[in-house]
Amino acid sequence: MLVFSAFVSVVFAVLTKDDVDSQIRTGVILFAGFGGACILLGWAMYPFPL
Amino acid sequence: MCGHVGSGRLGLDSLVRRKSFISGGSAGALVCVIAWVFPGAGHLWLGRVQKGTVFFIVLPLMYLIGLWLEGQVFSFDLSQPLVALAALADFGIGLPYLLTRFFGAGEGRVVAVTYEYGNTFLVVAGLLNSLVVLDAYDIALGRK
């Protein structure tokens, strides 16, 4: 999941921003967002049966 | 200093020539085809070297990881709409998809633990390349 998040973050950051600093900043924010959302959703789904 | 200005001028002339070439006829469609066949090549051709290089490395690598995880490269089967949509998404990666189909790879192994992960990598690589193609088209038309 983290590998997938890293790839998607890199592509979106490079696609949407033109200068390297913005790309790095956007990529880190996206990656953190993906990771955080996965953990939160994982906990939110915890009570549900499989 | 003159040399510096001169080299900048050469770069500008080159850019003007490239833009005039791009704006003519169906060159936008040609950029789309190049960008689709070789992920990142559209950006490289349009002079966006950094972006093109990243796409050229990351997207095929993502696709290869999908194959390594035993994901399935779907074929177009209109009797199963979701499979057809997955095939359309896979198709977006371009040449790697064609090569995979040609060599009969990407059969996938449904019972593998990583099957769905592999499918996700394959599908998303294709969809991301579709976005890259659209971005290259916008650049070719001078919108970006």
Backbone of each chain as ProteinMPNN parsed JSONL, in Angstrom:
{"seq_chain_A": "MLVFSAFVSVVFAVLTKDDVDSQIRTGVILFAGFGGACILLGWAMYPFPL", "coords_chain_A": {"N_chain_A": [[0.82, -1.203, 0.0], [1.919, 1.214, 0.8], [3.917, 1.426, -1.108], [2.395, 1.604, -3.437], [1.031, 3.995, -2.856], [3.195, 5.736, -2.856], [4.037, 5.671, -5.561], [1.745, 6.687, -6.898], [1.55, 9.193, -5.707], [3.923, 10.414, -6.552], [3.507, 10.542, -9.356], [1.17, 12.139, -9.565], [2.073, 14.481, -8.291], [4.169, 15.333, -9.975], [2.753, 15.642, -12.278], [0.96, 17.713, -11.754], [2.366, 19.92, -10.787], [4.932, 22.302, -11.621], [7.51, 23.22, -10.82], [10.363, 21.916, -9.043], [10.456, 22.091, -6.221], [7.769, 22.534, -5.482], [6.704, 20.199, -6.469], [7.902, 18.259, -4.823], [6.887, 19.033, -2.337], [4.086, 18.753, -2.76], [3.995, 16.021, -3.391], [4.832, 14.837, -0.973], [2.773, 15.677, 0.72], [0.562, 14.434, -0.484], [1.314, 11.737, -0.238], [1.405, 11.464, 2.547], [-1.263, 11.979, 3.039], [-2.521, 9.819, 1.735], [-1.504, 7.671, 3.274], [-2.39, 8.365, 5.874], [-5.173, 8.422, 5.466], [-5.644, 5.743, 4.853], [-5.022, 4.478, 7.265], [-6.928, 5.645, 8.987], [-9.345, 4.881, 7.702], [-9.048, 2.151, 7.898], [-9.273, 1.772, 10.678], [-11.848, 2.763, 10.964], [-13.318, 0.841, 9.66], [-13.04, -1.282, 11.276], [-15.035, -2.277, 13.178], [-16.819, -3.562, 11.51], [-18.106, -6.669, 10.217], [-16.285, -9.282, 8.475]], "CA_chain_A": [[0.0, 0.0, 0.0], [2.805, 2.375, 0.837], [4.583, 1.505, -2.418], [1.375, 2.117, -4.353], [0.83, 5.409, -2.523], [4.377, 6.491, -3.291], [3.992, 5.807, -7.023], [0.651, 7.579, -7.293], [1.896, 10.539, -5.241], [4.963, 10.949, -7.443], [2.937, 10.871, -10.67], [0.274, 13.285, -9.437], [2.85, 15.675, -7.964], [4.902, 15.758, -11.176], [1.76, 16.021, -13.293], [0.226, 18.94, -11.443], [3.255, 21.039, -10.444], [6.003, 22.471, -12.606], [8.855, 23.337, -10.24], [10.716, 20.738, -8.24], [10.077, 22.285, -4.806], [6.321, 22.301, -5.358], [6.456, 18.775, -6.706], [8.273, 17.511, -3.612], [5.916, 19.37, -1.278], [2.803, 18.12, -3.093], [4.16, 14.576, -3.29], [4.866, 14.457, 0.449], [1.413, 15.867, 1.265], [-0.288, 13.363, -1.025], [1.725, 10.466, 0.363], [0.93, 11.477, 3.933], [-2.725, 11.878, 2.979], [-2.869, 8.424, 1.417], [-1.193, 6.834, 4.438], [-3.302, 8.718, 6.968], [-6.538, 7.994, 5.115], [-5.712, 4.285, 4.951], [-5.067, 4.096, 8.687], [-8.224, 6.067, 9.519], [-10.401, 4.026, 7.144], [-8.859, 0.827, 8.476], [-9.867, 1.795, 12.006], [-13.294, 2.971, 10.833], [-13.947, -0.412, 9.217], [-12.724, -2.336, 12.249], [-16.21, -2.936, 13.777], [-17.65, -4.299, 10.545], [-17.695, -8.064, 10.005], [-15.631, -9.539, 7.196]], "C_chain_A": [[0.862, 1.266, 0.0], [3.544, 2.549, -0.493], [3.63, 2.093, -3.452], [1.148, 3.607, -4.113], [1.988, 6.261, -3.013], [4.353, 6.715, -4.801], [2.933, 6.817, -7.453], [0.971, 9.025, -6.883], [2.924, 11.177, -6.162], [4.349, 11.392, -8.768], [2.038, 12.095, -10.576], [1.049, 14.572, -9.152], [3.565, 16.212, -9.2], [3.934, 16.258, -12.243], [1.184, 17.405, -13.02], [1.12, 20.144, -11.153], [4.431, 21.085, -11.41], [7.4, 22.575, -11.987], [9.08, 22.25, -9.188], [10.283, 20.887, -6.781], [8.588, 22.0, -4.581], [5.985, 20.833, -5.549], [6.761, 17.956, -5.459], [7.253, 17.753, -2.504], [4.571, 18.653, -1.524], [2.883, 16.602, -2.94], [4.138, 14.105, -1.842], [3.474, 14.58, 1.064], [0.483, 14.751, 0.79], [0.022, 12.023, -0.367], [1.235, 10.371, 1.81], [-0.588, 11.34, 3.977], [-3.188, 10.465, 2.691], [-2.67, 7.538, 2.648], [-2.158, 7.086, 5.579], [-4.719, 8.229, 6.7], [-6.681, 6.481, 5.248], [-5.815, 3.838, 6.407], [-6.428, 4.445, 9.282], [-9.356, 5.169, 9.013], [-10.307, 2.608, 7.69], [-9.493, 0.738, 9.861], [-11.381, 1.951, 11.92], [-14.003, 1.69, 10.439], [-13.789, -1.546, 10.22], [-13.966, -3.017, 12.831], [-16.999, -3.801, 12.802], [-17.17, -5.745, 10.387], [-17.081, -8.239, 8.621], [-16.672, -9.984, 6.194]], "O_chain_A": [[0.576, 2.24, -0.696], [3.768, 3.671, -0.947], [4.004, 2.963, -4.239], [1.081, 4.388, -5.061], [1.793, 7.365, -3.52], [4.618, 7.822, -5.269], [3.198, 7.695, -8.274], [0.692, 9.963, -7.63], [2.806, 12.352, -6.511], [4.633, 12.488, -9.251], [2.127, 12.995, -11.411], [0.73, 15.627, -9.699], [3.563, 17.419, -9.443], [4.246, 17.17, -13.008], [0.948, 18.179, -13.948], [0.666, 21.282, -11.265], [4.866, 20.064, -11.942], [8.368, 22.076, -12.561], [8.153, 21.749, -8.552], [9.802, 19.931, -6.173], [8.203, 21.324, -3.628], [5.103, 20.29, -4.884], [5.991, 17.074, -5.078], [6.812, 16.825, -1.827], [4.004, 18.037, -0.621], [1.959, 15.973, -2.425], [3.505, 13.1, -1.518], [3.041, 13.715, 1.826], [-0.288, 14.197, 1.574], [-0.88, 11.276, 0.012], [0.719, 9.339, 2.24], [-1.131, 10.664, 4.85], [-4.125, 9.967, 3.315], [-3.549, 6.759, 3.015], [-2.683, 6.149, 6.182], [-5.382, 7.692, 7.588], [-7.714, 5.99, 5.702], [-6.588, 2.941, 6.742], [-7.017, 3.638, 10.0], [-10.217, 4.748, 9.785], [-11.318, 1.943, 7.918], [-10.165, -0.242, 10.184], [-12.117, 1.349, 12.702], [-15.149, 1.463, 10.828], [-14.336, -2.633, 10.036], [-13.961, -4.24, 12.972], [-17.761, -4.673, 13.218], [-15.969, -6.011, 10.421], [-17.328, -7.445, 7.714], [-16.342, -10.257, 5.04]]}, "seq_chain_B": "MCGHVGSGRLGLDSLVRRKSFISGGSAGALVCVIAWVFPGAGHLWLGRVQKGTVFFIVLPLMYLIGLWLEGQVFSFDLSQPLVALAALADFGIGLPYLLTRFFGAGEGRVVAVTYEYGNTFLVVAGLLNSLVVLDAYDIALGRK", "coords_chain_B": {"N_chain_B": [[29.211, 36.383, -22.015], [27.829, 37.021, -24.344], [27.795, 34.542, -25.507], [26.152, 33.21, -23.759], [23.717, 34.542, -24.095], [23.344, 34.0, -26.733], [23.023, 31.199, -26.726], [20.683, 31.017, -25.326], [18.983, 32.237, -27.112], [19.06, 30.465, -29.206], [17.794, 28.349, -27.973], [15.25, 29.453, -27.658], [14.478, 29.849, -30.318], [14.391, 27.218, -31.147], [12.308, 26.323, -29.576], [10.198, 27.863, -30.606], [10.099, 26.883, -33.203], [9.384, 24.265, -32.631], [6.879, 24.678, -31.434], [5.459, 25.765, -33.561], [5.421, 23.614, -35.215], [3.978, 21.815, -33.712], [1.489, 23.046, -33.565], [0.438, 22.675, -36.021], [-1.923, 21.061, -38.085], [-2.761, 17.68, -37.406], [-1.094, 17.334, -35.254], [-1.383, 17.345, -32.521], [-2.808, 15.027, -32.038], [-0.876, 13.222, -32.819], [1.04, 13.603, -30.822], [-0.422, 12.602, -28.701], [-0.588, 9.892, -29.418], [2.119, 9.132, -29.369], [2.688, 9.677, -26.684], [1.012, 7.87, -25.512], [1.891, 5.344, -26.435], [4.603, 5.148, -25.579], [5.054, 5.621, -22.347], [5.451, 8.828, -21.015], [6.944, 9.734, -23.142], [5.718, 11.66, -24.707], [5.887, 14.028, -23.204], [8.66, 14.217, -23.067], [9.248, 14.64, -25.757], [8.069, 17.093, -26.126], [9.738, 18.706, -24.785], [9.626, 18.752, -22.024], [11.527, 17.598, -20.034], [12.141, 16.718, -17.405], [9.639, 15.964, -16.311], [8.835, 14.07, -18.226], [10.858, 12.14, -17.964], [10.423, 11.182, -15.366], [7.835, 10.067, -15.651], [8.398, 8.163, -17.586], [9.95, 6.363, -16.206], [8.521, 5.711, -13.847], [5.835, 4.864, -14.503], [5.957, 2.511, -16.295], [7.369, 0.931, -14.459], [5.564, 0.647, -12.394], [3.642, -0.826, -13.724], [5.094, -3.158, -14.25], [5.487, -4.057, -11.641], [2.882, -4.68, -11.028], [2.528, -6.897, -12.725], [4.426, -8.589, -11.614], [3.277, -9.047, -9.157], [1.454, -10.874, -9.821], [-0.855, -10.034, -11.06], [-3.677, -9.654, -13.319], [-3.774, -9.055, -16.776], [-6.342, -7.768, -18.347], [-8.521, -8.86, -20.996], [-10.534, -7.468, -23.637], [-13.8, -7.935, -22.988], [-16.918, -7.747, -23.727], [-19.163, -8.887, -22.734], [-18.846, -8.945, -20.084], [-19.056, -6.264, -18.323], [-17.476, -4.98, -16.289], [-15.03, -6.234, -16.504], [-14.382, -5.445, -19.071], [-14.069, -2.713, -18.65], [-11.878, -2.741, -16.924], [-10.021, -3.782, -18.697], [-9.911, -1.684, -20.504], [-8.767, 0.255, -18.879], [-6.283, -0.98, -18.349], [-5.292, -0.952, -20.922], [-4.533, 1.645, -21.265], [-1.83, 1.99, -20.66], [-0.307, 1.577, -22.866], [2.38, 0.62, -24.945], [3.575, -1.355, -23.158], [1.269, -2.807, -22.455], [0.496, -3.872, -24.936], [2.738, -5.45, -25.531], [2.633, -7.243, -23.418], [0.25, -8.59, -23.993], [0.938, -9.655, -26.451], [3.045, -11.432, -25.893], [1.739, -13.174, -24.313], [1.799, -12.905, -21.578], [0.878, -11.89, -18.204], [-1.315, -13.358, -17.353], [-2.234, -13.75, -14.854], [-2.931, -14.964, -11.522], [-5.469, -16.206, -9.942], [-5.774, -17.29, -7.399], [-3.637, -16.351, -6.03], [-2.249, -14.543, -3.307], [-1.578, -11.946, -3.75], [-3.009, -11.166, -5.944], [-5.181, -9.276, -6.334], [-3.903, -6.942, -5.557], [-1.972, -6.789, -7.513], [-3.619, -6.444, -9.769], [-4.632, -3.924, -9.153], [-2.342, -2.311, -9.314], [-1.788, -2.627, -12.071], [-4.095, -1.615, -13.347], [-4.216, 1.018, -12.34], [-1.792, 2.051, -13.223], [-2.282, 2.161, -15.979], [-4.434, 3.978, -16.035], [-3.232, 6.258, -14.957], [-1.356, 6.778, -16.934], [-3.087, 7.502, -18.954], [-3.963, 9.968, -18.002], [-1.551, 11.297, -18.161], [-1.213, 11.337, -20.926], [-3.319, 13.057, -21.671], [-2.395, 15.373, -20.433], [-0.063, 15.841, -21.891], [-1.219, 16.375, -24.34], [-2.562, 18.78, -23.779], [-0.339, 20.404, -23.305], [0.804, 20.328, -25.825], [-1.054, 21.751, -27.3], [-0.655, 24.205, -26.275], [-1.966, 24.992, -24.01], [-0.935, 24.746, -21.508]], "CA_chain_B": [[27.839, 36.815, -21.909], [27.186, 36.876, -25.65], [27.53, 33.13, -25.73], [24.997, 32.823, -22.953], [22.513, 35.07, -24.749], [23.173, 33.257, -27.984], [22.471, 29.871, -26.49], [19.282, 31.202, -24.956], [18.253, 32.561, -28.328], [18.905, 29.212, -29.934], [16.76, 27.576, -27.292], [13.947, 30.058, -27.962], [14.151, 29.524, -31.715], [14.023, 25.806, -31.191], [10.978, 26.205, -28.983], [9.241, 28.443, -31.541], [9.942, 25.922, -34.299], [8.649, 23.115, -32.134], [5.499, 25.075, -31.224], [4.789, 25.938, -34.844], [5.199, 22.269, -35.736], [2.925, 21.184, -32.93], [0.18, 23.643, -33.8], [-0.043, 22.373, -37.36], [-2.656, 19.834, -38.409], [-3.164, 16.726, -36.361], [0.083, 17.035, -34.43], [-1.837, 17.046, -31.168], [-3.141, 13.596, -32.009], [0.398, 12.501, -32.89], [1.613, 13.656, -29.47], [-1.197, 11.658, -27.879], [-0.197, 8.522, -29.767], [3.482, 8.913, -28.851], [2.619, 9.658, -25.221], [0.324, 6.633, -25.085], [2.707, 4.153, -26.732], [5.746, 5.152, -24.656], [4.712, 6.53, -21.248], [6.414, 9.897, -20.777], [7.619, 10.176, -24.362], [5.082, 12.894, -25.174], [6.5, 15.141, -22.472], [10.064, 14.322, -23.501], [9.241, 15.202, -27.105], [7.667, 18.494, -26.026], [10.778, 19.436, -24.07], [9.44, 18.655, -20.562], [12.409, 16.445, -19.809], [12.028, 16.209, -16.031], [8.365, 15.253, -16.169], [8.864, 12.906, -19.099], [11.744, 11.113, -17.401], [9.739, 10.573, -14.215], [6.752, 9.193, -16.149], [9.025, 7.076, -18.342], [10.459, 5.378, -15.251], [7.56, 5.301, -12.816], [4.643, 4.167, -14.992], [6.265, 1.113, -16.634], [7.767, 0.209, -13.242], [4.308, 0.315, -11.711], [3.026, -1.902, -14.506], [5.884, -4.372, -14.007], [5.187, -4.526, -10.283], [1.575, -5.319, -11.145], [2.738, -8.235, -13.298], [5.188, -9.359, -10.628], [2.332, -9.422, -8.104], [0.556, -11.872, -10.423], [-2.114, -9.443, -11.5], [-4.135, -10.105, -14.636], [-4.014, -8.063, -17.824], [-7.643, -8.206, -18.85], [-8.828, -8.667, -22.408], [-11.839, -6.836, -23.806], [-14.91, -8.892, -23.009], [-18.063, -6.863, -23.541], [-20.224, -9.566, -21.996], [-18.591, -8.635, -18.676], [-18.72, -4.829, -18.38], [-16.394, -4.58, -15.38], [-13.777, -6.737, -17.101], [-14.085, -4.572, -20.209], [-13.558, -1.445, -18.106], [-10.519, -3.012, -16.435], [-9.169, -3.914, -19.89], [-9.721, -0.33, -21.028], [-7.795, 0.904, -17.994], [-4.98, -1.604, -18.628], [-4.89, -0.539, -22.271], [-3.99, 3.005, -21.189], [-0.382, 2.042, -20.458], [0.319, 1.615, -24.188], [3.224, -0.475, -25.436], [3.677, -2.488, -22.227], [0.049, -3.623, -22.572], [0.554, -4.615, -26.2], [3.774, -6.477, -25.389], [2.129, -8.267, -22.506], [-0.734, -9.408, -24.711], [1.622, -10.35, -27.54], [3.836, -12.544, -25.36], [0.882, -14.043, -23.513], [2.04, -12.75, -20.14], [-0.217, -11.207, -17.517], [-2.499, -14.218, -17.205], [-2.704, -13.611, -13.48], [-3.221, -16.198, -10.777], [-6.57, -15.731, -9.093], [-5.635, -17.76, -6.016], [-2.482, -15.717, -5.391], [-2.623, -13.549, -2.286], [-1.317, -10.598, -4.263], [-3.715, -11.003, -7.221], [-5.918, -8.009, -6.406], [-2.911, -5.87, -5.496], [-1.392, -6.709, -8.854], [-4.617, -5.822, -10.644], [-4.709, -2.499, -8.826], [-1.162, -1.664, -9.909], [-1.918, -2.627, -13.534], [-5.18, -0.715, -13.745], [-3.888, 2.411, -12.013], [-0.721, 2.479, -14.139], [-2.925, 2.53, -17.24], [-5.221, 5.201, -15.865], [-2.312, 7.391, -14.786], [-0.787, 7.118, -18.246], [-4.127, 8.224, -19.693], [-3.884, 11.361, -17.548], [-0.305, 11.848, -18.717], [-1.483, 11.597, -22.342], [-4.13, 14.27, -21.742], [-1.523, 16.494, -20.068], [0.807, 16.089, -23.053], [-2.071, 16.999, -25.362], [-2.75, 20.178, -23.367], [0.934, 21.109, -23.529], [0.996, 20.445, -27.28], [-1.95, 22.797, -27.799], [-0.276, 25.471, -25.673], [-2.848, 25.34, -22.893], [-0.178, 24.719, -20.242]], "C_chain_B": [[27.104, 36.655, -23.241], [26.841, 35.418, -25.918], [26.289, 32.676, -24.98], [23.7, 33.276, -23.627], [22.228, 34.284, -26.02], [22.545, 31.899, -27.772], [21.004, 29.967, -26.089], [18.43, 31.464, -26.183], [18.003, 31.291, -29.158], [17.801, 28.36, -29.312], [15.376, 28.112, -27.623], [13.518, 29.741, -29.385], [13.677, 28.084, -31.84], [12.614, 25.605, -30.665], [9.918, 26.733, -29.949], [8.995, 27.478, -32.698], [9.079, 24.739, -33.855], [7.166, 23.465, -31.97], [4.763, 25.201, -32.553], [4.508, 24.574, -35.48], [3.998, 21.623, -35.04], [1.562, 21.736, -33.321], [-0.39, 23.256, -35.161], [-0.793, 21.063, -37.435], [-3.011, 18.979, -37.224], [-1.996, 16.367, -35.466], [-0.291, 16.737, -32.989], [-2.162, 15.572, -31.017], [-1.868, 12.758, -32.046], [1.076, 12.472, -31.523], [0.894, 12.659, -28.562], [-0.76, 10.217, -28.145], [1.183, 8.2, -29.199], [3.454, 8.785, -27.33], [1.944, 8.394, -24.716], [1.232, 5.415, -25.279], [3.874, 4.04, -25.753], [5.422, 6.119, -23.521], [5.819, 7.555, -20.994], [7.045, 10.452, -22.027], [7.005, 11.459, -24.923], [5.69, 14.112, -24.506], [7.951, 15.327, -22.892], [10.136, 15.013, -24.859], [8.911, 16.7, -27.092], [8.642, 19.325, -25.191], [10.611, 19.444, -22.564], [10.213, 17.436, -20.073], [12.216, 15.843, -18.417], [10.754, 15.396, -15.845], [8.373, 13.959, -16.989], [9.713, 11.783, -18.532], [11.071, 10.392, -16.231], [8.642, 9.622, -14.693], [7.32, 7.962, -16.845], [9.543, 5.97, -17.423], [9.33, 4.81, -14.393], [6.419, 4.455, -13.38], [4.928, 2.733, -15.458], [6.68, 0.28, -15.416], [6.533, -0.235, -12.451], [3.615, -0.861, -12.403], [3.763, -3.229, -14.264], [5.633, -4.94, -12.616], [3.835, -5.232, -10.271], [1.687, -6.725, -11.713], [3.44, -9.149, -12.306], [4.278, -9.852, -9.49], [1.235, -10.358, -8.619], [-0.836, -11.311, -10.715], [-2.439, -9.888, -12.919], [-4.305, -8.909, -15.564], [-5.273, -8.506, -18.555], [-7.758, -7.974, -20.357], [-10.255, -8.119, -22.516], [-12.923, -7.913, -23.952], [-16.178, -8.106, -22.684], [-19.224, -7.548, -22.827], [-20.059, -9.354, -20.49], [-18.13, -7.175, -18.591], [-17.547, -4.425, -17.484], [-15.036, -5.046, -15.899], [-13.377, -5.853, -18.284], [-13.526, -3.234, -19.736], [-12.129, -1.614, -17.587], [-9.547, -3.14, -17.612], [-8.881, -2.546, -20.493], [-8.682, 0.432, -20.202], [-6.396, 0.341, -18.235], [-4.405, -1.103, -19.95], [-4.212, 0.845, -22.266], [-2.485, 3.079, -21.068], [0.377, 1.987, -21.787], [1.135, 0.393, -24.543], [3.381, -1.624, -24.448], [2.451, -3.399, -22.278], [0.127, -4.49, -23.827], [1.58, -5.74, -26.125], [3.294, -7.617, -24.495], [1.151, -9.192, -23.204], [-0.048, -10.262, -25.777], [2.367, -11.585, -27.032], [3.031, -13.46, -24.441], [1.153, -13.981, -22.026], [0.814, -12.093, -19.499], [-1.478, -12.034, -17.417], [-3.102, -14.079, -15.808], [-2.939, -14.965, -12.831], [-4.219, -15.827, -9.685], [-6.38, -16.129, -7.632], [-4.434, -17.127, -5.296], [-2.963, -14.654, -4.405], [-2.529, -12.139, -2.858], [-2.087, -10.289, -5.548], [-4.396, -9.634, -7.34], [-4.975, -6.805, -6.326], [-2.278, -5.668, -6.875], [-2.344, -6.048, -9.839], [-4.684, -4.319, -10.416], [-3.531, -1.743, -9.44], [-1.32, -1.554, -11.429], [-2.945, -1.601, -13.991], [-4.782, 0.742, -13.506], [-2.736, 2.921, -12.878], [-1.31, 2.924, -15.471], [-3.708, 3.824, -17.129], [-4.325, 6.425, -15.704], [-1.678, 7.784, -16.12], [-1.819, 7.833, -19.122], [-4.137, 9.696, -19.289], [-2.644, 12.046, -18.121], [-0.486, 12.192, -20.201], [-2.286, 12.889, -22.495], [-3.303, 15.51, -21.41], [-0.604, 16.854, -21.232], [0.026, 16.781, -24.167], [-2.299, 18.475, -25.042], [-1.485, 20.995, -23.622], [1.129, 21.347, -25.027], [0.127, 21.551, -27.865], [-1.663, 24.159, -27.179], [-1.179, 25.904, -24.54], [-2.103, 25.388, -21.57], [1.229, 25.217, -20.487]], "O_chain_B": [[25.95, 36.229, -23.291], [25.787, 35.088, -26.46], [25.489, 31.881, -25.475], [22.73, 32.525, -23.722], [21.089, 33.952, -26.347], [21.659, 31.484, -28.518], [20.188, 29.121, -26.454], [17.303, 30.981, -26.287], [16.927, 31.074, -29.715], [16.994, 27.743, -30.007], [14.439, 27.344, -27.843], [12.36, 29.41, -29.64], [12.708, 27.778, -32.535], [11.828, 24.835, -31.216], [8.858, 26.125, -30.097], [7.859, 27.272, -33.125], [8.19, 24.279, -34.571], [6.295, 22.666, -32.316], [3.604, 24.804, -32.673], [3.513, 24.391, -36.181], [3.144, 20.992, -35.663], [0.587, 20.989, -33.402], [-1.57, 23.484, -35.427], [-0.335, 20.055, -36.896], [-3.487, 19.456, -36.194], [-1.904, 15.243, -34.973], [0.392, 15.972, -32.309], [-1.837, 14.947, -30.007], [-1.781, 11.718, -31.394], [1.62, 11.446, -31.114], [1.521, 11.964, -27.762], [-0.585, 9.427, -27.217], [1.393, 7.134, -28.62], [4.102, 7.91, -26.756], [2.258, 7.902, -23.632], [1.331, 4.56, -24.399], [4.11, 2.98, -25.172], [5.509, 7.331, -23.715], [6.977, 7.194, -20.785], [7.628, 11.536, -21.991], [7.704, 12.258, -25.547], [5.976, 15.112, -25.164], [8.418, 16.454, -23.054], [10.99, 15.872, -25.079], [9.398, 17.468, -27.922], [8.398, 20.502, -24.926], [11.397, 20.095, -21.876], [9.64, 16.396, -19.747], [12.138, 14.625, -18.261], [10.776, 14.293, -15.299], [7.972, 12.899, -16.508], [9.339, 10.613, -18.607], [11.136, 9.168, -16.116], [8.532, 8.5, -14.199], [6.79, 6.859, -16.711], [9.576, 4.798, -17.8], [9.2, 3.597, -14.234], [6.07, 3.43, -12.795], [4.211, 1.816, -15.056], [6.387, -0.913, -15.339], [6.479, -1.343, -11.917], [3.08, -1.76, -11.755], [3.14, -4.277, -14.096], [5.573, -6.156, -12.435], [3.658, -6.247, -9.598], [1.018, -7.643, -11.239], [3.099, -10.324, -12.172], [4.487, -10.933, -8.938], [0.232, -10.598, -7.947], [-1.844, -12.013, -10.629], [-1.589, -10.428, -13.627], [-4.895, -7.892, -15.197], [-5.266, -9.494, -19.289], [-7.184, -7.036, -20.911], [-11.07, -8.286, -21.609], [-12.941, -8.683, -24.912], [-16.475, -7.835, -21.521], [-20.155, -6.886, -22.368], [-20.996, -9.553, -19.718], [-16.946, -6.887, -18.768], [-16.715, -3.612, -17.886], [-14.029, -4.353, -15.756], [-12.199, -5.55, -18.48], [-12.613, -2.685, -20.353], [-11.279, -0.746, -17.784], [-8.409, -2.675, -17.546], [-7.766, -2.271, -20.936], [-7.84, 1.151, -20.739], [-5.429, 1.099, -18.316], [-3.204, -0.865, -20.079], [-3.42, 1.162, -23.153], [-1.902, 4.128, -21.345], [1.563, 2.31, -21.838], [0.651, -0.735, -24.456], [3.325, -2.782, -24.863], [2.575, -4.618, -22.159], [-0.143, -5.691, -23.782], [1.329, -6.849, -26.595], [3.52, -8.793, -24.781], [1.202, -10.411, -23.042], [-0.396, -11.424, -25.984], [2.327, -12.646, -27.654], [3.57, -14.403, -23.862], [0.784, -14.893, -21.286], [-0.163, -11.783, -20.182], [-2.584, -11.493, -17.396], [-4.302, -14.262, -15.606], [-3.121, -15.976, -13.51], [-3.875, -15.229, -8.665], [-6.778, -15.393, -6.729], [-4.239, -17.341, -4.1], [-3.952, -13.962, -4.645], [-3.304, -11.255, -2.494], [-1.844, -9.259, -6.177], [-4.208, -8.924, -8.329], [-5.222, -5.775, -6.953], [-2.079, -4.543, -7.333], [-1.942, -5.205, -10.641], [-4.781, -3.539, -11.363], [-3.704, -0.668, -10.015], [-1.021, -0.51, -12.009], [-2.693, -0.818, -14.908], [-4.987, 1.596, -14.368], [-2.706, 4.101, -13.23], [-0.894, 3.938, -16.031], [-3.654, 4.669, -18.023], [-4.615, 7.494, -16.241], [-1.486, 8.966, -16.404], [-1.457, 8.677, -19.942], [-4.301, 10.573, -20.137], [-2.683, 13.213, -18.512], [0.022, 13.207, -20.675], [-1.973, 13.721, -23.347], [-3.478, 16.564, -22.02], [-0.392, 18.031, -21.522], [0.548, 17.662, -24.851], [-2.235, 19.323, -25.933], [-1.551, 22.13, -24.094], [1.56, 22.421, -25.446], [0.527, 22.215, -28.822], [-2.324, 25.147, -27.498], [-1.159, 27.071, -24.147], [-2.577, 25.999, -20.612], [2.033, 25.276, -19.557]]}, "name": "protein", "num_of_chains": 2, "seq": "MLVFSAFVSVVFAVLTKDDVDSQIRTGVILFAGFGGACILLGWAMYPFPLMCGHVGSGRLGLDSLVRRKSFISGGSAGALVCVIAWVFPGAGHLWLGRVQKGTVFFIVLPLMYLIGLWLEGQVFSFDLSQPLVALAALADFGIGLPYLLTRFFGAGEGRVVAVTYEYGNTFLVVAGLLNSLVVLDAYDIALGRK"}
